[in-house]
Amino acid sequence: MKTLIIFTLSIVFSVCAQSQNVERYMQYHDKGRMLILEGKYDKAIPYLDTAINIMPYYPTIFQDRGYAYMQLKNYKKAVLDFNHVLAKKPYMNEIKLQRGMAYYHLNRLNESEQDLMAVVNSNPSKNREAIIYLKNIQKEKELAYIENQQQLEYLRLQVENERLQRARHREEVIWNTVVPLAFWTTVFLTW
């Protein structure tokens, strides 16, 4: 009987503690969201961090913090938060869009393109922003290709220039050393 009472009391206390954590988490999360809506992203992050410390298994908090990081141009941390959300909810195309945009700004074009293509393929009619980023990725890849071609052409020209310099040096050696030596040897032997 005594153990039953202790067990019942421990369950009641744990439920009360859990409900207090939920209330505390919601206060911090709501305050963080309000700051995001006000455009105070740097002030929202500590509130969202606290909410994550209280309830680390709610992906929505990570989503909001990732969005705040995006607005602060801290794309690496945004990608980490978006990865966390997508690990738990891989079907969330809005997060894939955000992560694709973050990858783009980190110049990780292949990963960005993969995320953005998944977004476009899931619902082509509502993905204007993803299409804009995909066009930009295509332009970036074309520019990179052109730049690589120019670098290759520059290297070819450099190698060709070095080859010509070596050939000129050989000719100088021949005309300045071998030809006079042959001439004077001939003159000496014929005398």
Residue pairs with C-beta under 8 A, 6 or more apart in sequence:
21 54
21 55
22 55
24 54
25 51
25 54
25 55
25 58
25 61
26 51
28 47
28 48
28 50
28 51
28 54
29 47
29 48
29 51
29 58
29 60
29 61
29 64
31 44
31 47
32 44
32 45
32 47
32 48
32 51
32 61
32 64
32 65
32 68
33 44
33 64
35 41
35 43
35 44
35 47
36 44
36 64
36 67
36 68
36 71
39 71
41 68
41 69
41 71
41 72
42 68
42 72
44 64
44 65
44 68
45 65
45 68
45 69
45 72
48 61
48 64
48 65
48 68
49 65
51 58
51 61
52 58
52 61
52 62
52 65
55 61
59 84
59 85
59 88
59 89
60 85
62 81
62 82
62 84
62 85
63 81
63 82
63 85
63 92
63 95
65 81
66 77
66 78
66 79
66 80
66 81
66 82
66 85
66 95
66 98
66 99
66 102
67 78
67 98
69 75
69 77
69 78
69 81
70 78
70 98
70 101
70 102
73 105
75 102
75 103
75 105
75 106
76 106
78 98
78 99
78 102
79 99
79 102
79 103
79 106
82 95
82 98
82 99
82 102
83 99
85 92
85 95
86 92
86 95
86 96
86 99
89 95
93 118
93 119
93 122
93 123
96 115
96 116
96 118
96 119
97 115
97 116
97 119
97 127
97 129
97 130
99 115
100 111
100 112
100 113
100 114
100 115
100 116
100 119
100 130
100 133
101 112
101 129
101 133
103 109
103 111
103 112
103 115
104 112
104 116
104 133
104 136
104 137
109 137
109 140
109 141
112 133
112 137
113 134
113 137
116 130
116 133
116 134
116 137
117 134
119 127
119 130
120 127
120 130
120 131
120 134
